[in-house]
Amino acid sequence: MTQNLSSSGVPGILRPPRPDDFVSFAPDFGTRFILTVDTEEEFDWAKPLDRTSHGLAHVPRLGKFQQFCEGMGVVPIYLVDFPIANDPNAAEILAEAVAARKAEIGVQLHPWVSPPFTEELNVHNSFAGNLPAELERAKFRKLRETVERAFGAGPLIYRAGRYGVGPNTAAILSEAAIAIDTSVRPHFDYSATGGPDFTGFPLRPWWIDKRNGLMEMPLTTVFAGSLRKWGQALYPLLWRVPRMRGALARLVLLERIPLTPEGITLDEARRGIDIALDLGLPVLTFSFHSPSLRPGHTPYVHSEDDLDRFYDWWRGVFEHLAESGVRPASVAEVIAAAQV
């Protein structure tokens, strides 16, 4: 992991936290969870990225998901990128819920579809943190302004598309009064394609820039199985041996469980939740990509039956969380409970 500071002296997101950096929450906050939605355009994940070959056909499905969450008493956090923020339908569908505080809006930067377009289009530059600081800043500011104008709310939470934070990201977020970054995905390594390596990063929230009130709220991924205590060391060694990873999972020796309905079964999610609670995590962070709300746009939902199973997954997860005494939280509640 890289020790880094931006040119402004703000600690970088990729700097490992020190023991005194971890966030303490008010005693009555308890153990909570947040539901984040990578609210983005549809594109073919198997093809090279480009600026125009994408769609927004799933956007009307956001309304059904919002109604579902309201029925469950959950405030979803929509992390919106530029094509979504620039689509009047998305604002029309979600603005009322945002105004009623039944949903919250954040920012998600996909640099390849976010103006200004001055960089070469390639995989390295698809991680916003790899861009020159001024270009990353310009893209973020344009996106943030577009999101605020579309939804009538100043966003307080950010996730880099492809989890691509860099040495200047924290300073850019602090300048814009962002309170929470949720780009760090512990136990995942994207360095093979030029992205960050998050292996070894903690699961507990920590202050990136406490003076300016910027915290990291990492996504929740845990290791399960009898070898899970050694997962952080063993799993990266198995990355190039998928058969071995599969065998260890089937033998209940070692598996990696991110808290998402995409590629994770309900039984796996329940195990992951239980392990996260055993670890004493104060906040569990769930996520998925919004195109999964319409069949055919992600590898995880191919049919309406798959979509039914997707909603059943959430019902089962919410039930398990409630039985475990874990309540939902909003961004506003997380910020209010963080003790500075």
Secondary structure, 3 states (H helix, E strand, C coil): CCCCECCCCCECCCCCCCHHHECEECHHHCCEEEEEEEECCECCCCCCCCCCCCECCCCCHHHHHHHHHHHHCCCCEEEECHHHHCCHHHHHHHHHHHHCCCCEEEEEECHHHCCCCCCCCCCHHHCHHHCCHHHHHHHHHHHHHHHHHHHCCCCCEEEEHHHCCCCCHHHHHHHCCCCEECCCCCCCECHHHCCCECCCCCCCCEEEEHHHCEEECCCCEEEECCCHHHHHHHHHHCCCCHHHHHHHHHCCCCEEEECCCCCCCHHHHHHHHHHHHHCCCCEEEEEEEHHHHCCCCECCECCHHHHHHHHHHHHHHHHHHHHCCCEECCHHHHHHHEEC
